[in-house]
Each structure stands twice: as C-alpha cells, then as structure tokens.
Amino acid sequence: MVTECSLADPNNLISFLKQHQPYAAKRSKVVSAEDAVRVIQNGDTVVFGGFGAIGVAEEVAAALETYYLQTRHPRDLTLMFAVATGPANDSPKGLNHLAHKGLLRRIIGGHWGLAPGIQRLAVENEVVAYNLPQGIISHMYRNVASGKAGLFSQVGLGTFVDPRNGGGMLNARTTEPIVKLMEIAGEEYLFFDAIPINVAVIRGTTADTDGNITMEKEALTLESLSIAMAAKNSGGLVIVQVERVAQAGTLNSRQVKIPGILVDCVVVACPENHWQTFGEQYNPAFSGEIQIPTGSIPSMALNARKIIARRAAFELKPNSVVNLGIGVPEGVASVANEEKILDFMTLTAEPGVIGGLPMGGINFGAAINAAAVIDQPYQFDFYNGGGVDVAFLGMAEADAQGNVNVSRFGARLAGAGGFINISQNSKKVVFMGTFTAGGVDYQVGDGKLIIKKEGRFRKFVDKVQHITFSGPYSAKSRRTILYVTERCVFQLIPDGLELIEIAPGVDLQKDILDMMDFRPKIRQPLAFMDERIFKPNRMSLKEDLLTIPHEDRIVYNPEANIMLINLAGYTVKEKKDVDAILNAIERVVKPLGKKVYAVANYDQFRMDPDLIDEFTAAQKYLMETYYTRVSRYTTSAFLRIKIGEEMENRGLAPHIFESPEEAHAFLINE
C-alpha cells in the first residue's frame, strides 16, 4: 500500500517519516541551548513564554541572539508573546536579546513595557508590529492548539484594537489586518486570526530525559502548556529551559505540567540564567514552599502614590475579588496589608495568582502566601466572564470622554497587556495615577495636600493618544468607573467625566480646572477626600470595612409586617450613633403609615455607658411610635443580662432572647 501525500511540504514529510520509521529506543531530549536554537528556521513564528521578569528562558534567548549574530540566521522571524520578558531597561536580557533588525520581521505582543529593545523596532518602523490584548493572546494559544481558525471576543471593542481605531497595528509598515469587526446575533464582536506556531520557547523547573516538565520552583505556570500544545499541533517544535534533569519515570505525574509528548528539546540552564525572577534568584514564598508573615513587610512612605492607593482602598469591600494592575495600583496591596484587611478579600493578578499578597516592581505578577496559582488562560476566562468585583488599574492619560491611555505615548510603547480585558469586564474599575507628571512636588500633612510645584505635563487631555479603555463603550454598561488622583476623584457618567471629590487644601480652580484641557461636570456639593488619607498614621480602614451602612442594617418584610434590625457589631460611641440608627429605622417605617413588628440582633453590640439614657430614650420612642411588638436576641449571656437590666431600670420590657428563633416566636405568639 502506498500512502499519498505531498512530500514537498516539510510538515507532511516529518509526519510521513514518523509514521513509517522502524521502532527505535527513546533518546534523551536534553540538548545544549546552541543546538536547540538551530532548529529555528528562516520565517518561523516563534512564541516566547514568560511574564515580565518572571519565567524567562534567558539561556535560550541569549543563545538565539549569539547564533544570529554569528551566522545571520535565522532571519525574518515572527515573534509572539503575551507579555514581553525583560528587566525594564536596555540590558541584554529577556526579549531584548532578539532586538536585531533582520532577525525579526514581525512582532505580535500583548505587553511590551519590559523589553525596550523590541519596542524600538516597532516604533522606528523596522518591523511589522501589532499590539493585542494579553488575554486574547493567552487564549489564542489554546485555540491554535485545538485547530480553530481564530478567536471571537468583545474584548477590545472601542479601543485601538478595534479595526475602526487601527486594529492593533502599531506603525506605517503594518498594513495587513489580523482583527476583523463582525456582527453575531445583533451584537458586535472582534475576530482575531489564528497564527500557527513553528517554535515554542518556554520554561520549567525539572525535566526528565523523556521531556516531562514540572514547575515546582516557578513563581507562575502561565500559559506554558497551551503554548507547547499549540506549537506541537501546528507541526512545530517545543524548547523548554529547565534548571535540572531527572531520570525518566521518576517525576510525580501529578506535578508534571507539560507532558513529554509535547517537548522536543530540553535545555539545562546555567544558574545565572535561571533566576526565579530578575529581582529574586529564588524566593520560596513565590513558589508556595513557605508562607511568610506579612507584618514584616514595610509600609509605603506617605507620598503621592500612597495617597492615591489609600483613596482607592476605600473602594475595597469584604469578600470581594480584586485585580491589581502594575505600577501605582500595586500600592493598594501595600495599604491593605498595612491596614490589616487582606484577610477580608482576595487579591489577584492576571498571570494566575489568587490570594495572598501580590508583589510589585520587578517582581510584579508573583505573590507571597498565594492561595492558588492557576494557568493564565484560566485567569482570563474568569476575568472576561466578570469574576472581578473591583479592578485597580493604572492611568497615564484620560480625556473628556473618559477614555484612558496606558499603552502608547509617542516613542514609548508599553502595550495594553491585560488592561483591556480587565477594564472592560470587571464590575467596578478604579483608574489610578497622578494628576500631572514631570516634577510635581507636594506637601502632605495635617490632613491636607498642598501643591508646591506643578508638573510639566498634563494628564487630563482633550483626546488621548491611544484608546486603551473606551469611555463611551463602557458608559453603556452603567458600571462604576472611578479616576483617582492624589488631589481629586472623577467618575464616568454617560457624557464624560464628573468631578466628585477634591483633596482638603487643594484649590479647585488653580490646582485642578486650570490644569485640565477640558472642563469636567462638577457634582454639587463637591465632597472632600477623607482627611485620614493625608495623615501619616493608619486610617483604621478595617473598622470602616467591617462597618455595615446604617441603611443596610434595616430590612422590612411586607408580607409578615416584620422589620429586622441588625445591630450586630454596632458600636455606640457618640450620640450621633444613636441618632443614625433611629433615623435609619424611621426612613423605612414612617412611610408605611402603620406600626410593625420588630426583631433586633444585638450580637457583639457595644455601647458607651454614658449613652445608655440616650439609647433607651430612642428605644422607648420607637416602641411607642412605630412598633406593635419588639423582641431582641444575642448569643452573649452577659449582653442579655446587661441590656435587660438597663431597659428594665428605665421602665422598658427588654424581651431579649438567646436565638433569633426564640425572638421570632415571641412576636408571633403574643
């Protein structure tokens, strides 16, 4: 029998030989970095894994650079990455190794910020260049692996990724569209073309001689498995950099993240080329080997970044899932740690960390004491589906329509990263950045902010240079979108930005309106930012976070005509605390025009003894005016005795019980 195929196609030839070669014993897949990069051919599409300074295949990248400089091959490569690896400077590390004209012909990237060498190739029109959302690229690997033609998504609509705004193309040399606008069931979508992968370069910790890969010492697992599978199913090759090799069959199968059937070459790196991050040779807390006490982490100095982070932290709520972006938003984690509220919410970052304390600076993306580290594509599944309750993201420019730019400023190309996915799909978004830039100087103290010297560059401009977040598109969703600076706070409304808060000590006209290219709507009366933000001591945010708003403490059931009053954890320290509860109850029951039954929860209730008379007087007024019958309960025997005695001494029947069931039974069995 003769098998017919076109052997002119190299992929068909490789497949034919694999199917018809005689059985041969397995060979070790361990090779030198120099030998590994020789498999890369002219014109190949090469994907590099990694996230900024984390998970960098430094040995392989350096070997590819050396081989090219010696031989001028391979040439005209397409480089693809979700997040460029690098140390954020011009040192020859990470993807900076590949920043050579001729080596690269085309670049498709998500976040470019940490590899300025390849940024310059795009900005100087030396290569074809595209910027796509990080989450789109991360998901694209999976779609390539499963043989799909591309990826449908609404992520990017209204931004620079939208074909109506450039389709992600970054320079004049880039003319071929890879993003299409389509309509499905009456809704707009973007379609991102799939790009087959010839070579994947990823990283692990341990490989066995069959190529099975574990990642026990890596800070992140990223999309390494998806990249390897995409390359293998495209007929390509997979190179994995590791720090050590084990005998075949000795690895724990549950720890194997990339099976050997996907791996062609294993490169054992020199220790200096396999740091956990560019900032840490190895931190066992990043890989979950140990947990460290967060109290040992120093607090931020009281400067503009901390002021912004403090105001943003007021948007944190108990039991919420939070995303933290790179840069200024990193400060929210530091403030949350300082205020001892980390345990009341779950902080996350887009490469896959969930829980714990996300790191900042060169270690951004890693976390200490994480509850889980998942693959990046799954994190973006969660993000795209609306799993984030509040996202804190950077803000380099904002304009009159509420658009935000974080991706490109003249010759500086940061790229969108995960910003578009996160800002477009989170339930609440808080953009964070200084009001101006370039030499601004402040004086902070006594609960006030004084602008001593203004910045040279305005950040609230008439029109942003690059639309990374679309204000008009997002305004339709009616989500809460805030813009927090050190001196004021804006919110997005349907027709643009509205100024809602101003810092104490700041002059509205001189320090805000005169430093903007447009006039925002101004809410009247204009609120002041909390004075605690501008003082050096802690803000006692934990108490605020766990304090239930007065209006949320009162619930009325019209069918049973019963009002539930939740005083659990409530503290009466001043007369205004008594008045606040009385007023909240009146706002609910007075419009009803009739008396109601009432049940009050007194668990962990606290009261200053000097306010007992005011409190019982308010109770007597409510009982006579609005209640048909009232009962109370608390699990604390001490409180039952104390409250009962005080009310009886003042002529009130306490009717206080141990459980809500007993209190409710008292009402219905009068």
Residue pairs with C-beta under 8 A, 6 or more apart in sequence:
3 16
3 19
3 20
5 12
5 15
5 16
6 12
7 13
7 16
11 235
14 235
15 235
26 209
26 210
26 248
28 209
29 207
29 209
29 210
29 211
29 260
29 263
29 264
29 265
29 266
30 207
30 209
30 245
30 266
30 267
30 268
31 265
31 266
31 267
32 63
32 267
33 59
33 60
33 62
33 63
33 241
33 267
33 269
34 63
34 66
34 67
35 265
36 60
36 63
36 239
36 265
36 267
37 60
37 63
37 64
37 67
37 239
38 67
39 199
39 237
39 239
39 264
39 265
40 46
40 64
40 74
40 77
40 198
40 199
41 74
41 198
42 73
42 74
42 75
42 76
42 77
43 74
43 75
43 76
43 77
43 78
43 105
44 74
44 77
44 78
44 198
44 199
44 236
45 77
45 78
45 80
45 195
45 196
45 197
45 198
45 199
46 77
46 78
46 79
46 80
46 197
46 198
46 199
46 200
46 201
47 80
47 81
47 141
47 197
47 199
47 200
47 201
47 227
47 230
47 231
48 57
48 61
48 79
48 80
48 81
48 85
48 95
48 201
48 202
49 55
49 57
49 81
49 200
49 201
49 202
49 203
49 222
49 223
49 224
49 227
50 56
50 57
50 81
50 83
50 85
50 94
50 202
50 203
50 222
51 82
51 83
51 85
51 220
51 222
51 351
51 365
51 376
52 83
52 84
52 85
52 86
52 88
52 111
52 113
52 114
52 362
52 364
52 365
53 85
53 86
53 87
53 88
53 94
53 114
53 277
53 278
53 279
53 362
53 363
53 364
53 365
54 85
54 218
54 219
54 220
54 276
54 277
54 351
54 363
54 365
54 366
55 85
55 202
55 203
55 218
55 219
55 220
55 222
55 224
56 85
56 86
56 93
56 94
56 203
56 275
56 278
57 85
57 201
57 202
57 203
57 239
57 241
57 267
58 93
58 94
58 241
58 269
58 273
58 274
58 275
59 241
59 267
59 269
59 270
59 273
59 274
60 201
60 239
60 241
60 267
61 85
61 94
61 95
61 97
61 98
61 201
62 92
62 97
62 273
63 267
64 97
64 98
65 92
65 97
65 98
65 100
65 103
67 73
68 74
68 75
68 100
68 102
68 103
69 100
72 102
74 103
75 102
75 103
75 105
76 102
76 104
76 105
77 98
77 103
77 104
77 105
77 106
78 104
78 105
78 106
78 107
78 108
78 195
79 95
79 98
79 104
79 106
79 107
79 108
79 109
79 118
80 107
80 108
80 109
80 137
80 195
80 197
81 95
81 108
81 109
81 110
81 137
82 109
82 110
82 111
82 134
82 137
82 138
82 222
82 223
82 376
83 110
83 111
83 114
83 134
83 351
83 417
84 94
84 95
84 109
84 111
84 112
84 113
84 114
84 115
84 118
84 415
85 93
85 94
85 95
85 114
85 115
86 93
86 94
86 95
86 96
86 114
86 115
86 116
86 117
86 278
87 93
87 94
87 114
87 278
87 362
88 113
88 114
88 116
88 362
89 116
90 96
90 116
90 117
92 117
93 278
94 114
94 115
94 278
95 115
95 117
95 118
96 115
96 116
96 117
96 118
98 104
98 117
98 118
99 115
99 117
99 118
99 120
99 121
101 121
101 126
101 127
104 118
104 121
104 127
105 127
105 128
106 127
106 128
106 129
106 130
107 118
107 121
107 122
107 127
107 128
107 129
107 130
108 129
108 130
108 132
108 137
108 178
108 195
109 118
109 129
109 130
109 131
109 132
109 137
109 415
110 131
110 132
110 133
110 134
110 135
110 136
110 137
110 138
110 415
110 416
110 417
110 418
111 134
111 414
111 415
111 416
111 417
111 418
112 118
112 119
112 122
112 131
112 413
112 414
112 415
113 119
113 326
113 413
113 414
113 415
113 417
119 412
119 413
120 126
121 127
121 129
122 129
122 170
122 171
122 413
123 170
123 171
123 411
123 412
123 413
125 171
125 172
125 173
126 173
127 173
128 171
128 173
128 174
128 176
129 169
129 170
129 171
129 173
129 174
130 168
130 169
130 170
130 174
130 178
131 160
131 161
131 168
131 170
131 407
131 408
131 413
131 415
131 416
132 156
132 161
132 168
132 179
132 192
132 416
133 155
133 156
133 161
133 416
133 417
133 418
133 419
133 420
133 421
134 350
134 380
134 416
134 417
134 418
134 419
134 421
135 155
135 350
135 380
135 383
135 384
135 418
135 420
135 421
136 151
136 153
136 155
136 156
136 192
136 421
138 223
138 226
138 376
138 377
138 380
139 151
139 153
139 377
139 380
139 381
140 150
140 151
140 192
140 194
140 195
141 197
141 223
141 226
141 227
141 229
141 230
141 377
142 223
142 226
142 229
142 230
142 377
143 150
143 151
143 194
144 194
144 195
144 196
144 197
144 230
144 233
144 234
145 226
145 229
145 230
145 232
145 233
146 233
147 233
148 194
149 193
149 194
150 191
150 192
150 193
150 194
151 191
151 192
151 194
152 182
152 184
152 189
152 190
152 191
153 189
153 190
153 192
153 384
154 187
154 188
154 189
154 190
154 424
155 161
155 190
155 384
155 420
155 421
155 424
155 425
156 162
156 168
156 179
156 190
156 420
156 424
157 188
157 189
157 190
157 424
157 470
157 473
158 165
158 467
158 470
158 472
158 473
158 474
159 165
159 416
159 420
159 467
159 468
159 469
159 470
159 473
160 166
160 168
160 407
160 408
160 416
160 466
160 467
160 468
161 167
161 168
161 179
161 190
161 416
161 420
162 179
162 181
162 190
163 177
163 179
163 180
163 181
163 190
164 181
165 467
167 177
167 178
167 179
168 178
168 179
169 175
169 177
170 408
170 413
178 192
178 193
178 195
179 190
179 191
179 192
179 193
180 190
180 191
180 193
181 188
181 189
181 190
181 191
182 188
182 189
182 190
182 191
183 189
196 234
196 235
196 236
197 227
197 230
197 231
197 234
197 236
198 231
198 234
198 235
198 236
198 237
199 231
199 236
199 237
199 238
199 239
200 227
200 228
200 230
200 231
200 236
200 237
200 238
200 239
201 239
201 241
202 224
202 227
202 228
202 238
202 239
202 240
202 241
202 258
203 218
203 224
203 240
203 241
203 242
203 274
204 213
204 214
204 215
204 218
204 224
204 240
204 241
204 242
204 257
204 258
205 213
205 214
205 215
205 216
205 217
205 218
205 242
205 243
205 244
206 213
206 214
206 216
206 242
206 243
206 244
206 245
206 246
206 251
207 213
207 214
207 240
207 242
207 244
207 245
207 246
207 263
207 266
207 268
208 245
208 246
208 247
208 248
208 249
208 250
208 251
208 260
209 245
209 246
209 247
209 248
209 266
210 248
210 249
210 260
211 240
211 259
211 260
211 261
211 262
211 263
211 264
211 266
212 248
212 251
212 256
212 258
212 259
212 260
212 263
213 224
213 240
213 242
213 256
213 257
213 258
213 259
213 260
213 263
213 266
214 251
214 252
214 255
214 256
214 257
215 221
215 224
215 255
215 257
216 255
216 287
217 243
217 276
217 282
217 287
217 289
218 276
218 287
219 276
219 277
219 283
219 286
219 287
219 363
219 365
219 366
219 373
220 351
220 352
220 353
220 365
220 366
220 373
220 376
221 257
221 352
221 373
221 374
221 375
221 376
222 351
222 352
222 375
222 376
223 375
223 376
223 377
224 257
224 258
224 375
225 257
225 258
225 262
225 375
226 375
226 377
227 238
228 238
228 240
228 258
228 262
228 263
229 262
231 237
231 238
231 262
232 238
232 261
232 262
237 264
237 265
238 258
238 262
238 263
238 264
238 265
239 264
239 265
239 267
240 258
240 263
240 265
240 266
240 267
241 267
241 268
241 269
241 273
241 274
242 266
242 267
242 268
242 269
242 274
243 268
243 269
243 271
243 274
244 268
245 266
245 268
275 281
275 282
276 282
276 283
276 286
276 287
276 366
277 283
277 286
277 362
277 363
277 366
278 362
279 361
279 362
279 363
280 286
280 363
283 366
283 368
284 290
285 291
285 292
285 368
285 369
286 359
286 363
286 366
286 367
286 368
288 370
288 373
291 368
291 369
292 368
292 369
294 337
294 342
294 357
294 368
294 369
297 334
297 337
297 357
299 334
299 337
299 338
300 306
300 309
300 331
300 334
300 335
300 338
302 444
302 534
302 536
303 442
303 444
304 434
304 440
304 442
304 486
305 328
305 331
305 434
306 331
306 334
306 335
307 444
307 449
307 486
307 503
307 533
307 534
308 328
308 331
308 432
308 433
308 434
308 484
308 485
308 486
309 328
309 329
309 331
309 332
309 334
309 335
309 432
310 335
310 532
310 533
310 539
311 484
311 489
311 529
311 530
311 533
312 329
312 331
312 332
312 335
312 392
312 430
312 432
312 484
313 332
313 335
313 336
313 339
313 541
314 530
314 541
314 544
315 390
315 392
315 428
315 430
315 482
316 322
316 332
316 336
316 341
316 344
316 345
316 390
316 541
316 545
317 345
317 389
317 390
317 545
318 344
318 345
318 545
318 546
319 344
319 345
320 345
320 346
320 389
320 390
321 345
321 346
321 348
321 387
321 388
321 389
322 332
322 345
322 346
322 347
322 348
322 388
322 389
322 390
322 391
322 392
323 348
323 349
323 350
323 383
323 388
323 390
323 391
323 392
323 393
323 422
323 426
324 330
324 332
324 333
324 347
324 348
324 349
324 358
324 391
324 392
325 391
325 392
325 393
325 394
325 418
325 419
325 422
326 360
326 364
326 394
326 417
327 394
328 394
328 395
328 432
328 433
328 434
329 392
329 393
329 394
329 432
330 358
330 359
330 360
330 361
330 364
331 360
332 392
332 432
333 342
333 347
333 357
333 358
333 360
334 360
335 541
336 342
336 345
336 347
337 357
338 538
339 538
339 539
339 540
339 541
339 542
340 542
341 541
341 542
341 545
342 357
344 542
344 545
344 546
346 354
346 355
346 371
347 355
347 356
347 357
347 358
347 367
348 354
348 355
348 358
348 379
348 388
349 358
349 364
349 365
349 367
350 365
350 376
350 379
350 380
350 383
350 417
350 418
350 421
350 422
351 365
351 376
351 379
352 373
352 374
352 375
352 376
352 378
352 379
353 365
353 366
353 367
353 370
353 372
353 373
354 370
354 371
354 372
354 373
354 374
354 379
355 367
355 369
355 370
355 371
355 372
356 367
356 368
356 369
356 370
356 371
357 367
357 368
357 369
358 364
358 365
358 366
358 367
359 365
359 366
359 367
359 368
367 373
380 418
380 421
382 388
383 418
383 421
383 422
383 425
383 426
384 421
384 425
385 425
386 425
386 426
386 427
388 422
388 425
388 426
388 427
389 426
389 427
389 428
390 426
390 427
390 428
390 429
390 430
391 422
391 423
391 426
391 428
391 429
391 430
392 430
392 432
393 404
393 406
393 419
393 422
393 423
393 429
393 430
393 431
393 432
394 406
394 419
394 431
394 432
394 433
395 404
395 406
395 431
395 432
395 433
395 459
395 483
396 404
396 405
396 406
396 409
396 433
396 459
397 404
397 405
397 406
397 409
397 459
397 460
397 461
397 464
397 465
398 404
398 405
398 431
398 459
398 460
398 461
398 464
398 483
398 490
398 497
399 460
399 461
399 462
399 463
399 464
399 471
399 517
399 518
400 462
400 463
400 496
400 497
400 517
400 518
400 520
401 471
401 472
401 496
402 469
402 471
402 472
402 474
402 475
402 481
402 483
402 492
402 496
402 497
403 463
403 464
403 467
403 469
403 470
403 471
403 472
404 423
404 431
404 464
404 467
404 468
404 469
404 471
404 483
405 464
405 465
405 466
405 467
405 468
406 414
406 416
406 419
406 468
406 469
407 413
407 414
407 415
407 416
407 419
407 466
407 468
408 414
408 415
408 465
408 466
409 465
409 466
410 465
416 468
419 468
419 469
420 468
420 469
422 429
423 429
423 431
423 468
423 469
423 474
424 469
424 473
424 474
426 479
427 479
427 480
428 479
428 480
428 481
428 482
429 469
429 474
429 479
429 480
429 481
429 482
430 482
430 484
431 469
431 481
431 482
431 483
431 484
432 484
432 485
433 459
433 485
434 440
434 455
434 459
434 485
434 486
435 455
435 459
435 460
435 485
435 486
435 487
435 488
435 512
435 515
436 454
436 455
436 456
436 457
436 458
436 459
436 515
437 455
437 456
437 457
437 459
438 455
438 456
438 457
439 453
439 455
439 456
440 451
440 453
440 454
440 455
441 451
441 452
441 453
442 449
442 450
442 451
442 452
442 486
443 449
443 450
443 452
444 450
444 534
445 534
445 535
445 536
446 534
446 535
447 504
447 531
447 532
447 534
447 535
448 503
448 504
448 505
448 531
448 534
449 486
449 487
449 503
449 504
449 505
449 506
449 534
450 505
450 506
451 487
451 506
451 507
451 511
454 511
454 515
458 515
458 516
458 517
460 497
460 515
460 516
460 517
460 518
461 517
461 518
462 517
462 518
471 481
471 492
471 496
471 497
474 481
474 492
475 481
475 492
475 493
475 494
480 491
481 491
481 492
482 489
482 490
482 491
482 492
483 489
483 490
483 491
483 492
483 497
486 503
487 502
487 503
487 506
487 511
487 512
488 499
488 501
488 502
488 503
488 506
488 512
488 529
489 499
489 500
489 501
489 502
489 529
490 497
490 498
490 499
490 500
490 520
491 497
491 498
491 500
492 498
493 521
495 521
496 518
496 520
496 521
497 520
497 521
498 520
498 521
498 522
498 523
499 512
499 520
499 521
499 522
499 523
499 526
500 523
500 526
500 527
501 526
501 527
501 528
501 529
502 508
502 512
502 526
502 527
502 528
502 529
503 528
503 529
503 533
503 534
504 528
504 529
504 531
504 534
505 534
506 512
508 526
513 519
530 539
532 539
532 540
533 539
546 569
547 569
548 566
548 569
548 570
550 580
550 581
550 583
550 584
551 584
551 587
552 566
553 565
553 566
553 567
553 570
553 581
553 584
554 563
554 564
554 565
554 566
554 584
554 585
554 587
554 588
555 563
555 564
555 566
556 562
556 563
556 564
556 588
556 589
556 592
556 596
557 563
557 564
560 597
561 594
561 596
561 597
561 628
562 596
562 597
562 598
562 599
562 664
562 667
563 585
563 588
563 589
563 596
563 597
563 598
563 599
564 598
564 599
564 601
565 581
565 585
565 598
565 599
565 600
565 601
566 600
566 601
567 581
567 600
567 601
567 602
567 605
568 601
568 602
568 603
568 604
568 605
569 603
569 604
569 605
570 577
570 581
570 605
570 606
571 577
571 605
571 606
571 607
572 578
572 606
572 607
572 608
572 611
572 615
573 608
573 611
574 608
574 611
575 611
575 614
577 611
578 611
578 614
578 615
578 618
579 618
581 618
582 618
582 621
582 622
585 622
585 626
586 626
589 596
589 626
590 626
595 626
595 627
595 628
596 626
596 627
596 628
597 627
597 628
597 629
597 630
597 667
598 622
598 626
598 627
598 629
598 630
598 631
599 630
599 631
599 632
599 633
599 660
599 663
599 664
599 667
600 630
600 631
600 632
600 633
601 632
601 633
601 634
601 660
602 632
602 633
602 634
602 636
602 639
602 643
602 656
603 633
603 634
603 635
603 636
603 639
604 636
605 634
605 639
605 643
607 615
612 646
613 650
616 646
616 647
616 650
616 652
619 647
619 652
620 650
620 651
620 652
622 630
623 630
623 652
629 666
629 667
629 670
630 655
631 655
631 656
631 657
631 663
631 664
631 666
631 667
632 643
632 654
632 655
632 656
632 657
632 663
633 656
633 657
633 658
633 659
633 660
633 662
633 663
634 640
634 643
634 656
634 658
635 658
635 659
637 658
640 656
640 657
640 658
643 654
643 656
644 654
644 656
647 653
647 654
648 654
655 663
655 666
656 663
657 663
657 666
